[in-house]
Amino acid sequence: MTLVLRFVPVYFTPLMAIRLVEGPANEKSDRQFKKDWVPLEEISQHLVQAVVASEDQKFLDHNGFDMDAIKEAIEGNQSGKRLRGGSTITNQTAKNVFLWPGRNYLRKGLEAYFTVLIEFIWSKERIMEVYLNVIEMGDGIYGAEAAAQAFYKKPAAKLSRQEAAMIAAVLPNPLRWSPAKPTAYNQKRQAWILRNMNNLAPVKFDTAK
């Protein structure tokens, strides 16, 4: 399956199935399911840069695990500080494509297994393409194209830097936050992401290890 998905679009994931069974996060809203697969070249480079700046600044360099971020997360948890977790874009892709939501040891072990597998079989470019097409970006909204259409009425290819940064800003909790109605915290996080985007070198997959 992992080898097949190196080439075939991922149209449905376990999380999507679970969300459909659960129904909408807002009881007053209608059930919805919005997802459109698009190739990476049809997704704004601003969004690629934004998710790397926000979620995984060493994406092009690591083998699926950011050991420095994991160490910081462990130390932060021990000291009671609230820090970003050690999850990489590859980790998130693995759990979104192959696994169910949860935090038990079995699931974490499977997440590590699939992380190693897709880092070995897929290219970094393919990992990013799948990630930006399957990740949950809102209530019933999956992937960059659906998010761009739902929140900004435009294709993913046309997202601006500010729009891309706002989408990235709500990714930690897309059922609670929305780019359509950003909170003060979302706006602060957007500004932080924009600063990181300015400081990071452009994401170029032909230089990935």
N, C-alpha and C positions, 0 to 999 in steps of 0.2 A: 504493500500500500504506500509506504513512504517513497519508494522508487517511482511508482506511478504518479504520485502527487508532485514529483519534481517537474512534470510536464503538463499535467491536467489541472484545470481550474478547480478550486475548492468551493463548491457551491453551498455546502451544508455542513454544519459541525454539531457535535454533541451539545454545546452551549445553546445553539439556536433551537435545537429540539426541546431542551429544558425550558427555555424562555417561552416557547409557544405553548407548552403545557401549563406553565405558571400563569400565563396571561399578562396583560400590560401592567407595568409598575404602578401606573396611576389608574385607579379603579374607575375614574370618570372618563378615561380615554378609550378609544376603540382599539381592539387588537390590531397590530400592524406588523408587517414584516417587509423591510426594505433592504434589498441587497442587489448590487449589480457588479459583476466581476469586470474589471478593466485591467489591461496590461500596465506594467509599471510606467512605461513611457507615456501613458495617458493620465498619470497622477502628477500633480504639481511637485516639482523638485523642492519647493518650499515646505511641503508636508513631510517629505523624506527628511529634510534637514531638521524640521521641528520635532519629529518623534525621536530622532537620534539625540538632539539637544536635550530633550525632556526625559527620555526613558533609558538611553543606553549610549553614552558618549564614546564608548570604546567598541562599538558594534563591529566596525571593520577590522579590528585588531584581535579580538578574543576568539576563543574556540567554542563559544556558547555560554561560558561562565565568566563573569567579571569578579575575580577573586578579591580585588580591592573593595568593590562595592559590597560583596557578601560580608567581608570582615567588618566594614563600617556599619552595616546593618546589624550584625551580631552585637558589636560593641554599643551601638545606639540602643538596642533593645535592653541590654544589660544595665545601661545607665539611665534608662527611662526616657531618653530623647526620642523625638519623633523625626525619623529620617526616611528618605526614600529607600525602599527595599533593594535587595541585590538582584532582582529579576531582570534578565536581559531581554532584548527583543526576540532572540532565539527561544528563550524559555517561554515567553508569552505566546509565541507562535506555536510551540509544541503543545502547550496546554489548551490553546484555543482550537487547534485542529483535531487533536487526538483524545482529549481528556474532558472530564466533567469538573465543575467547580468544587473546591474542597481544599482542606489543608492537612489531611492525614498523611502518615508516613508512606503508605502504599502509593498514593497519588504523587507525592514528591519524588519517590523513587522512579515512577513511570515518567514523570516530567523530565528528570535527569536523563533517563534512557533515550527518550525521543529527542531531547536536545542534542545529545551526542550523535544520534542517528542522522538528523537533518543537517547538522553541521558537516557531517561526513559526505552525505549524498547530494545535498542541495548547495547551490552557490549562495553567497551573501545577497546577491541581487534577487534570487528566487525567494529567499527567506523574507526579504523586505516586501516583495510583491505579494506573497501570501499574507503576511502580517497586515498590510494595509488594505487587503480585501476581505479579511474575515473578522478583524477585531471589532468588538462591540463599541459603538460610538454614540449610542443613544437608545432609548426604549424602542426596541424592534428595528434598530438601524445598525447595519453591519457594513463596514468597509468605507473607504474614502469616497467613492462615487455616490453612494446613498447618503452619506453625511453631507457632502457638498451640495447635493440637490435639496436635501431636507432643510438645511440650515441657511444656505446662501443662494439657493435657486440657480446654481451654475454647475457645470461639470467639474470633476476633481482636477482636471488639467488647468483650470482657470483660478484656482485658489490663490489668494494673495498671501504674503508673509504673515500679516496680522491674522487672517482667517485660519491659516494653517496652525499658527501658534495657539490660537484659541481652541481649535479642535484637540490639539495635543494637551492643552491645559486641563481638559475635562476627562481625559482618558482614565485617570485613576478611579473615577466613579461616575461613569456615563449615565447611570440610572438616576443619580441624584442631581447632577449638573448638566447644563445644556449650553452650547455656544449661542443659542438663540436668546437665552436669558442669563448671561454671565453674572456671577456674584462678585463681590469685591475681591474675594480670595482668588477666583478664577482670573480676574483681570491682573492681579498681582503676579500670579503664576505665569500668565501670558507674557508679561513684561520680562520676567526672569528667563523664559524660554527664548524670547527675541534677543536678549543680551547674549545668551549662549549660542544662538544661531550666528550672531555676528562674530563671536570669538572662535567658533569651530571652523576648520577647513571644510570646503564643499565636499559633500559625500560623493565619492567617485568609486564605483564598484570595480573598475578595472585595476584599482590599486589594492583591493582587499586581499588579505592573506588567505 
